[in-house]
Amino acid sequence: MKPVIVTDIARTDAATARALGSHGVATVHEAMGRTGLVGPGIRPIQDDVRIAGTAVTVLSHPGDNLMIHAAIEQCRDGDLLVVATTSPSSDGAFGDLFATALRARGVRGLVTTTGVRDTADLRAMGFPVWSSAVHAQGTVKATPGSVNVPIVVAGATVRPGDVVIADDDGVVVVPRERAADVLSAADDRVAKEAADREAYGSGAELSLDRKGLRPLLAELGIEYVTQTEYEARDDERA
C-alpha cells in the first residue's frame, strides 16, 4: 500500500469518548464482551492516570519517527495519538518535544508500540504515555509511513476515530461504530457493580449466592466436607 496521510477522519462523538473513559479499561473491556484489549506489553510510564480520546493513528518504519512529525498536524482537541511500527522496535521514538506540540493541540496522550524517552519530563509535564519500552536510543527521519490508517497495537486493531481508553490496567479500543452501544453496556455494568459492592460491603450477601454460583459448584462435583472428614480421607489414601 502506498504511504498516505488521511486528513478528514470521522471521529467518535467527544462526549461519548469522555463517558467511556470515565468507566476505565476493565469495565469497558467487560462491557464490550471482553474484546478490544491491547496486550499487556503496553504499559504506562506513570501511575494513577486514566485518559480516553479519539485515535489518530501512525504506522511508522522501526527506528524512524518521521510520521509522528507528520501526524501532529492531523491532531485536534480530544484526540489520542496511537503509534505502531511495521516490525518491532523499542527505540525511543517519542519524547518531551513531541508531547509539548501535542499538548498544545489538546491531545490527551500517547499509546505506542515503540519505546519512549524523556520519561521524567513527560511525567512532570503531565503528558500520559503507554509504551512497550523506555529506551533512550534515538531514531531517524527518513522512511515513509502512513497517518490515519488502521494499525495493530499488541493484538488490537485501532482505526482512526476509534475510542482509546488507557489507565493503570492497560489499554482498550472501542470501535467508533460501537461506541454508543458499548457506553450503554458499560453504564449498566457500573450500576450492577455498585449494587454488588453495597451488598458485599454490608455483609448482606456472599458473591457465591448473589451470582448464583452454588449450583455450579455442585455441578462441578465440588463437595463441602468438615476437616475431620477431609483428614479421614487422607488417612484412607495413605
Order of alpha helices (4+ residues) and beta strands (2+ residues): alpha-alpha-beta-beta-alpha-beta-beta-alpha-beta-beta-alpha-beta-beta-beta-beta-beta-beta-beta-alpha-alpha-alpha-alpha
